[in-house]
């Protein structure tokens, strides 16, 4: 066997002188190449299939999971904040409605109070006015009474002074009355 | 100067012979293991902290995970996710070895057809075995598109079978040829730089053009390295989809 190979090598060397051999077609190198191709390819296949691809695939899957988890967590937080926002808005609307109700009630109460106070005041003023009017009328009546008496006396005195005759009191009075009325 | 020299397999040490074949640890094997270590460092070292907010390396590991997962899910559906480790391993293996190959003085693992054929056959056999395991004889529906008139059905079935059987060929040669051709082009332009540079002062000035082209092609090769890894992986997804859903 070794001789056979040796022969091949010598043929290869002698061919060097004339036409150089073409290495890719030198069949005596095929066996060596195939053996090492099989060994290295199988080693690489085992490394790739058993270790490298599961690891890299795991890394990529873990990253995708991490991203998906983060997105889910973010979505959850957003939903939560949305719900809280909604609750806040409802509460705000309720509070606002309550405040409006209270203010309307207060306003009504105050209005009613003011109205009643105004009414009592008006009543009091009306009574006072009426009293004052009555007092004025009384005063005027007495004043007018006095004026009549004075006028009657003055008229009687004037008539007496002019005519020297004591006039009839009844006639003077009726004359004064007429003149006052007129 | 030989543009083929970079594809040479060098034995670092010999393990022994098996069935008449010498089994040696070669430069190709060393780059395969470097790719395994780099992928493991990215996927395990970068994610060791398991951060919720990823570091740069962890974010790169997650990006590659989601890139392949989306590719597989969109082509083969949720049911196809059981092949996720397989597709991920194929993509990372091809991608990292291709990218390593763009670095000057390195070796490109996928520039040897035996490697791309082995990977393509792995996918092809997975499709056949899983296709029959999952669907039984209904897996043959893959070759019988629905809604075809009986008259031309035999022709269509024949074409379908040929296209199915040629899948591993196109699947493997596409990656192999792209890597090989790109690196040869790169090497040819780079050797122009040294050849012109040896001609003296005029040559040094003239070497600027191939140097600029070498830089540009290196950028293109990075794109091709990434794109071919993507193409290899998405074809794997499409073929696996046939095993899962054989009805057209």
HADDOCK unambig.tbl for C-alpha pairs under 7 A between the chains (distance, minus, plus):
assign (segid A and resid 1 and name CA) (segid B and resid 20 and name CA) 4.93 0.50 0.50
assign (segid A and resid 22 and name CA) (segid B and resid 4 and name CA) 6.93 0.50 0.50
assign (segid A and resid 23 and name CA) (segid B and resid 7 and name CA) 5.88 0.50 0.50
assign (segid A and resid 23 and name CA) (segid B and resid 8 and name CA) 5.21 0.50 0.50
assign (segid A and resid 23 and name CA) (segid B and resid 9 and name CA) 6.90 0.50 0.50
assign (segid A and resid 24 and name CA) (segid B and resid 7 and name CA) 6.95 0.50 0.50
assign (segid A and resid 24 and name CA) (segid B and resid 112 and name CA) 4.65 0.50 0.50
assign (segid A and resid 24 and name CA) (segid B and resid 113 and name CA) 6.11 0.50 0.50
assign (segid A and resid 28 and name CA) (segid B and resid 21 and name CA) 6.95 0.50 0.50
assign (segid A and resid 30 and name CA) (segid B and resid 114 and name CA) 6.29 0.50 0.50
assign (segid A and resid 31 and name CA) (segid B and resid 21 and name CA) 6.21 0.50 0.50
assign (segid A and resid 31 and name CA) (segid B and resid 23 and name CA) 6.36 0.50 0.50
assign (segid A and resid 32 and name CA) (segid B and resid 22 and name CA) 6.83 0.50 0.50
assign (segid A and resid 32 and name CA) (segid B and resid 23 and name CA) 4.63 0.50 0.50
assign (segid A and resid 32 and name CA) (segid B and resid 24 and name CA) 5.44 0.50 0.50
assign (segid A and resid 32 and name CA) (segid B and resid 25 and name CA) 6.93 0.50 0.50
assign (segid A and resid 33 and name CA) (segid B and resid 28 and name CA) 6.94 0.50 0.50
assign (segid A and resid 33 and name CA) (segid B and resid 29 and name CA) 6.64 0.50 0.50
assign (segid A and resid 34 and name CA) (segid B and resid 115 and name CA) 6.92 0.50 0.50
assign (segid A and resid 36 and name CA) (segid B and resid 29 and name CA) 5.52 0.50 0.50
assign (segid A and resid 40 and name CA) (segid B and resid 32 and name CA) 6.33 0.50 0.50
assign (segid A and resid 40 and name CA) (segid B and resid 33 and name CA) 6.06 0.50 0.50
assign (segid A and resid 40 and name CA) (segid B and resid 36 and name CA) 6.71 0.50 0.50
assign (segid A and resid 44 and name CA) (segid B and resid 36 and name CA) 5.62 0.50 0.50
assign (segid A and resid 44 and name CA) (segid B and resid 89 and name CA) 6.54 0.50 0.50
assign (segid A and resid 45 and name CA) (segid B and resid 85 and name CA) 6.76 0.50 0.50
assign (segid A and resid 45 and name CA) (segid B and resid 86 and name CA) 6.82 0.50 0.50
assign (segid A and resid 45 and name CA) (segid B and resid 89 and name CA) 5.62 0.50 0.50
assign (segid A and resid 47 and name CA) (segid B and resid 40 and name CA) 6.95 0.50 0.50
assign (segid A and resid 48 and name CA) (segid B and resid 85 and name CA) 6.25 0.50 0.50
assign (segid A and resid 48 and name CA) (segid B and resid 89 and name CA) 6.66 0.50 0.50
assign (segid A and resid 49 and name CA) (segid B and resid 85 and name CA) 5.12 0.50 0.50
assign (segid A and resid 52 and name CA) (segid B and resid 43 and name CA) 5.47 0.50 0.50
assign (segid A and resid 52 and name CA) (segid B and resid 44 and name CA) 5.69 0.50 0.50
assign (segid A and resid 56 and name CA) (segid B and resid 47 and name CA) 6.94 0.50 0.50
assign (segid A and resid 56 and name CA) (segid B and resid 62 and name CA) 6.29 0.50 0.50
assign (segid A and resid 59 and name CA) (segid B and resid 50 and name CA) 6.07 0.50 0.50
assign (segid A and resid 63 and name CA) (segid B and resid 52 and name CA) 5.82 0.50 0.50
